[in-house]
């Protein structure tokens, strides 16, 4: 008798084999002739576009696309400003914390931190803490949990309900490409609101240079990769304007708005304490290469882009002085000449003259944005997202050529990929394994669910392995299916399907599916056919159909609890435990195991079929 883990391994292998089998080997790609037509039939072309350019179709979407015409629909999605999204924007207005002024949020955070520090000092002096002070500290933690919960919830809600689906797909792509970790430090979560809203989403289909510059000047990225504290080494020349005040004290005066102003501030003020903290940082500071390295390796030319370690150093030197105002002053990007290395630099063969300021960093962004290596790197990643884990070189070459010809017009690069013959090939159809974010959001959309203002849907994504803003390394979450497929992941995805069918995800009710009531008393075969049509685009393997007909999936049995393969923690109104204690109690430290779910209830009839369909290999692919 086969074990559950063996069956999971078989399913896992089937998923990966489908993906790998859809990818030509390097040798066969060279030998294969270029396609001169779209291989997929018209109906499958629509399914392919909906699966790749949206987070999965809602009931009736395929009919709407056919009525409009596929190419016209794609053109509309490529220009999101032409799509009315008023109903969803009205929904987003419910996120009261996120709709507050960004500067005010940071100031409130700074005030809360000051109060917490005062309470801690008082406790250290008296060895006890008052009830009011204890309540104040708890309120600070609660406010931060609510803030992070809204931030994660709003991101999921946009993916579920926005009519501008391709813009949301591209926002997800760029948030992963320019990854920022929410638990880097206490201010990071607050920076992320502006990062997603003002930096990534508006530029998701614009010019790559504009996006790159917006990211480079964003407090979220400057804080995450430590560029905010990067300054010229003591052996390097600084700008002439800063030479009058050499040394940490003079530099600090310039940073805080002038040495005279800094000296006149009351000694007990928040600004005075921040001055002292910044002074200590500067005494210990110097050049930080983190952002310079990731800007080249992960954000633009790529690891094989031909740069050297000296290029990394010179890029970091060019970006010295690109920093952030303190939270008490509202945050925001600012260039500090006193921190900038004003010496001559050479970046990728381009000389940057001595004695310049912010122009150094701006020229670096121009150089790498125009690089053929950047064109290839971005084209490859976009083709991987939209076509296959190992994308055809032909479409990568075409997309890179468009990138260079249009000065990095992301919209036109994406258009080249999603209208290509390769995009509509049989090999590309259903060849991509969904990431956890895509699994959850596509299930919500398939069930015609309403967006959820609670953190519960984001919590489900975290338990499937992709906590939002929770990837610590700057490389972002994996881009290929094999990284998401293992025995535990398969079991969790099957369990998630049953959780959704049991109406445990807010907003997702089976009654929202069109025609569901008329099917409740229909024969089992009729019910299965309807679910296959509604959720699986009308086509499943014989094995999947057998599972749906029998209502039995060996991996959905009570034995899964004994194997420790359950999906994690019960759905609550708290944000998911996905980051770490640095966020003020949002969840357990990195690596901690979440609490197990109660056993998934036994389902029957249509609910059972739908739950099994959502956990099927066909639904796990797009």
Secondary structure by P-SEA (a helix, b strand, c coil): cccaaaaaaaaaaaaaaaaaaacccaaaaaaccccccccccaaaaaaaaaaccccccccaaaaaaaaacaaaaaaaaaccccccaaaaaaaacccccccccaaaaaaaaaaaaaaaaaaaaaaaacccccaaaaaaaaaaaaaaaaaaaaaaaaaaaaaccccaaaaaaaaaaaaaaaccccccccaaaaaaaaaaaccccccccccaaaaaaaaaacaaaaaaaccccccccccccccccccccccaaaaaaaaaccaaaaaacccccaaaaaaaaaaaaaaaccccaaaaaaacccccccccccccaaaaaaaaaaacccccccccccccbbbbcccccccccccccccccccccaaaaaaaaaaaaacaaaaaaaaaaaaaacccccccaaaaaaaaaaaaaaccaaaaaaaaaaaccccccccccccccccaaaaaaaaaaaacccccccaaaaaaaaaaccccccccccccccccccccccaaaaaaaaaaaaaaaacccccccccccccccccccccaaaaaaaaaaccccccccaaaaaaaaacccccccccccccccccccccccccccccccccccccccccccccccccccccccaaaaaaaaaaccccccc
